[in-house]
Amino acid sequence: MPDISANCAGIHSPNPFWLASAPPTNSGEQIQRAFDAGWGGAVWKTLGQPIQNVSSRFGAVGFRGTPAIGFNNIELITDRPLEVNLEEIYETKKKYPKHALIVSLMVETQEEWKDIIKRAVDAGADGLELNFGCPHGMCERGMGSAVGQEPQVNERITSWAVEYSPVPVLVKLTPNVSDIVPHGLAAQRGGAQGVSLINTIKSIIGVDIDRFTLEPRVGSLSTNGGYCGAAVKPIALHMVGGLARSPKFNIPISGIGGVANWRDAVEFMLLGSSSVQVCTEVMLRGYRIVEDMIEGLEQYMESHNFEKLDDFIGKAVPSFSEWGDLDLNYETIAKIDDKTCIGCQLCVVACRDGAHQCVHPTNNGSRVPRIDESECVGCNLCQIVCPVPGCISMVEVENGLQPATWNQHVTLEAKLRPKKGVH
């Protein structure tokens, strides 16, 4: 069997699957049940000064019958007394010494950071996660994403935490920025042993069109919340990959954002994540989803002859390129499998109205559409809308052309351009 034990920034766990800091990690009883189910680690719901949460707190959007592809919450950090949380951290770590127990923290002043770090470490934390990402409620008080959006503040507070903490410090980054790299580098300059990303995305999940209020509704008002769930995975992958490919960034990553199954987790690891955190899918389906994640990961590693996680962590990072470096002469066309096509004509409609008008219904009574290969640009839209897995495939065309990129063209053009002052 492959070895799926993980080491993220010096924090060891039986497997790379951690619960993210969120409602599923709100108490010791919950985390202990999660460890019994098979989770390798957990990030305790953020500790700080006592707050009071509101009712209601959650909202969701579905897609084609899916109950919640996108999830939104306006819940803040823990509303349970700090002393109770610390006692439960101690009891949980004593009972599960081999599992990773990371404590998320969020306070304001340097003295508050010093005090809460000491208390969390004394309670048994294997690592700390600094919450610089909360996009609502706390940021209005100068914490959360208000810190994460300012690299200098990020670096300063991180340096405090690293000075006071004898255990590894992870910085949880906010996605509510235009470029994640400066913020990851700020955490690195502050001395963090690693980063975790992404936190939730600032959002409004919807509007009640009868009451004329935002959702989720608190009386007659609401506010922006944090967007998460399967819908945010592409954004999370982009930001994780952006950090992993930066030559200046060289500390470990704990990947978060839309992880619903083992395949999602593998994608994050291929883009450089040493551990993967999960929240929304657990809220929707429960702790036992980790069983399939572990089994799927092990089977994936066996099928690719990977003996340990490090054999494939970051393996996809070199493929993350700039658009200008892509081969403009690489060519694919769509092919339809006559035997599996059900004749729904969705590909015909999609190509005609949304793409390049190269998929046509046949005139000979056949249910299978016809592809005009001379007009097909290989855009993939027909494959995306096809309801039959594997029915439409994109096939590489051997066109005899040498690879060529836009950047090569621009460089050559610059070399051939006459220099100023030369006659």
N, C-alpha and C positions, 0 to 999 in steps of 0.2 A: 504494500500500500504506500502511496506517496505520503510525504511528511507535510501536513498542512498547518503546522504550528507557525505562528507569526511573530515577528519582531518589528514593531513600528516605533522608531525613535527610542529604542531601549526598553519599550514596554512589551513584555512577552505575554502571549495568550495561546491557548490550545488550537485555535483556528483564527482566521482573519476577520470573522464576523463579529462586529461589535454593535450593541444598541447605541443609537445616538442620544444625546442629551435632549429629553422630550418627555411627554406624558408616560411612555412605557418604562421610564427609569425614575419615576417619581418617589419610589419607596424601596426599602430593603426587601420587603416581601415580594415585590414585583421582580426585582433583579435576581433574587434567589431562585424564583420560579423560572426565569429566563435561563439562568446557568444550568438548571436541571434539564431544561429543554435542549441545551447544546450550544448556546451562545458562548463565544470565546471571551468576550469582554463587554463592558458596559460603561457608558459615560453618564454619571449621575446627573439628574436634572439640576440646572444651574442654581448654585447657592449664592446668597447675598443678603442684603437687608430685607426684612419681611415685607411682603406686598400682599395686596388682595386682588384676586383675579375677578373677571366679570362673567356674566351669563347672558347670552350664550357665547361660545368661543370658536366653534369650528364651522367651516363651510367647504363645499366640494363642487366640482364640475365633472360630468361624465362625458363619454364619447362612444357613440355607437353601442349603447347598452351597457357600457362599463360604469359601475357606480361612482367611482372617484378616481379618474386619471390624474386630476389635479386637486390638491387639498390646500386649505387655507386655515390659519389659526391666528387668533388675537390673544392667546394665552401668554402670560409672561413667565418669569422664573418661578421657582418653587414658592408656594404660599404656606409651607409647613415650617415650623420653628427650626432654626439652625441647629440647636442642641439635639433635637430629635433626629434630624438628618445625619449628624455626625455620629450619634450612637448607632444608627442603623448601618452606616458605612463600616464602622468598627466590627459589628457583628457579622456583616456580610463577608468582609475580607477574611475574618477568622474562620468562617465556615467554608469559604471557597478560596484557599490560598493560591491556587494555580491559575485562577482566572484573572484577567486584567480588569482592574477597577479604577477608572479615571474619574476625577471629580471636576465638573465644570464650575467656574467661578465668575462672578461679576460684581465688583464694588467700585467705589469712586476714588477715594484718596489713597496715597501711598501707605499710610498707616493701616488703613482697612485691608489693603492687599496683603501687607505683612502679617496681620493678625489672622486672616481667614486662610491664608496659605499654610501657616503653621498648624492651625487647627485641622485642616483637611489632611495634611501629611501625618499628623499624630494619630488621626483616626484610621490610617492605613491605606491612603490613596497610593496607587502605583504610579500615577501620573496626574497632571493637572491640564485642563483645557480652559484657556482664557476665552470667554465668550465676547468676541469683538464683532458679532454679526447680527444680534437681535434687531429686526427692522422696525419694531413698533413698541411703543410704551416706554421701554428702557432708554432708547436713543433720545427721546425727548428730555430725558433726565441727564444727558451727557454720557451715557454708557452705550453698550451694544455697538450698533453700526456707526454711531457717532464717533467711536474710537476707531473702528475698522476702516472708516473712509478717510482717515488722516494718517498717512504713513509715519509721520514724526511722533504722533501720540501713541500709535501702535508700538513703535520701537521703544519709546520711553517706558511705557507700562510693562511691556514684555521684559525689559531689562530689570525692572523691579522684581518681577515674578521669578526670573532666573536667579537673581541674587538671593532671594529668600527661600527658594525651593531646592531641596536635595534630591527630588525626583524629577523625571523628564517633564518639560513644559511644551504643550501643543498650543498653537494659536488658531482659534477658529475664525476663518476669514469670511467677510461678507461678500456676496456676489453683487451688491448694489454699487458697483464701480465700473468704470469703462474699461479698465485694464487691470487684471488681477496681479500681474507680475510685480509692480512696485510694492504692493502690500505684502506679498509673500517675502520679498527681499527685506522689507522693513522688519518683519518678524525674525528673519534670519539674522539681521544685524543686531537685533535686540538679544540674541543668544538662544532663541527657542530651539529646542531639539527637533521640532517638527511642526507641521501645520495640518489643520483639518479643514476641508471645504467640500461643498459650499454650505453656508447657512441658508436660511429661507430668503426668498425674493420678495421685495416690497410689492404688494398687490392689492387689488380689490377683486374679490371672487365673484361678485355679482350684485344686482340691484333687485329688490322686491318691487315689481312693477305695479303692484296694487297698493302697497303701503308707502311707496316712494322713498324707501330707505335702503342703505347699503346692507349687504349680508356679510357675516352673521349679525343679526339685529340685537342691540342692547337697548330695550325700550324703544325710543324713537330715533336713536342714533346708532352709528357704527364708526369704524375707522379702517384704515389700511391694515393689512395683516401680512403674515409670512406665507409665501406660496411654496409648496413642496409636492412630493409625490412623483409618480412616473413621468409626468409631463415636464419636469425640470431636468431630467437626466441629460439631455443634449447640452444644456447650459453648463451643468456640472462637469461633464466630460471635457468640454471645451476649456474650462478654467483649470481643471486638474492637469490636462495635457499641456496647457499654456505654461504652467509653472514647471512641469517636468522637462519640457524641451528648452527652457531657458538655461543657457550655459552658466549663468551666475548663480542659479538656485541649486543648492545641493544638500537639502535636508529632507527627511522622509515626509510622506504625505499620507494622511488618512482620508480616503475618499468618501464623500457623502452626496446624496441627491438622486432620488428616484430609483434606488436599488430595490427591485421587487423579486429577483430570483438569482440563481447562481450565475447565469449568463451576464446579467448586469454587473455583478461583482467582478467577474473575470475581465470585463471591459475596463473597469476602473483600475484593476491591477495591471493590465496590459499598458495602461497609460501612466503607470508609475505609482499607484497606491500600494502601500505596504499593509494596510488594513482597510476595511470597508465598513461604514456605519449605516445602520438602517433605522428608520423611524416609521414613516407613513404606512408601509406595507404591514408592519406589525400591528399598528392601530386598526387596520382594516381586517387582518386575517389571524392575528395572534402570534405568540412566540414560536409555535411549532413549525413555522415556515423554514426555520433554520435547518431542520432535518433534511429537506430537499436541497438546500443550499450546500450543505456539507457533502451529501452524496453526489450532487452534480459536479462540484468542484473536484472531488476525488476522481470521478470518471473522466472528466475533462483532462486532468493531469495525466492519468494513465494512458489515454488515447494519444497524447502528444509526447509521451515518454518524459514528462517532467517529474523529477524526484522531489523537488522542494519548491516553495513559492518563488524564491529568488531566481529560479530558472526561467520564469516568464514575466516577472514584474518589470514593467517598462519596455517590454519587447515591441510594442507598437509605436513607441515615441518617435523613432526615426522616420516613420511614415507620415508624421504630422509636418506638413510643409506649407510654404506660402503659395498662394494661387499662381504667382508668376513663375514658379518652378515646376508646374505641372506640364506633362507632355501634351502639347496641342495636337500631335499627330496620332495619339493613342485613340483607337476607334472601336466602339461596340455597336451592335444592332440587336434588336429584340427578336426572339424566336418563340413561337407558340407551339406547345405540345398538343398535337391534334387529338391524342388519346385521352387527355385529361381536361381539355377545354369543355366548359358547359354551355358555351354560346350565350353568355349573359350580355355581351356587347359593352360592358363597362369600359374596357380598354378603348373601344371605338369612340365612345362619347368623350372620354378623358383626353385622348389624343387630338380629336377634332376640335374640342372647345378650349383645351388648356395647354396644348403642346404644339406638335409640328405637322399634324394632318397626314400622318403616314400609315395609320391603321384604319382599314376599310372593311365594311361588311362584304362578304362574297356574294356574287350574283348567281352561283350555281346551286343554291339551295343548301349549301353546307353551313353548319352552325359556327364554324371556325373562322374568325376574321382573317383578313389578308394583310400582310405587312409589306409596304413598298420600301424595300431595303435601300433603294437609292435616295430616299428622302429621310430615312430614320437617322436620328442624331444620337441615339443611345441615351436618352434623357432619364430612363427608368420609370416614368410616370405610369405606363401601362402595367408594369410589374407591380407597382405599389398598389394600384386599385384592384388588381386581379384577386378574387376571393379564393382561388384555388392555389394552395402552396405549391411552388415548383412548376406551375403551368407555363409561365412566361419566364424566360431566362435571358440574360444579357450576354451575348457571345462576342468574344474579341475577333476583330477583323484583321487579317494579315494584309495590310495595304502596301507594304514595301517601303514605307516612308521612314526616314530616320527621325529619332526623337528630336523635338524642337520645343523650346519654351519661350514664353513672352519675355522673360528676363534676358535670355540669350539674344533675342531680337533687339531689345533696347540697348544692350551692351555693344553689340555689333554696330548698331546705328550710331552710337556715340563715338565709336572708334573711327567711323568713316566720315563723320561730320567735320567739315573744315574748321580749323582752330582760328579764333579771332586774331586779327593782325597778320595772318599768313596769306600771301598772294602768290 
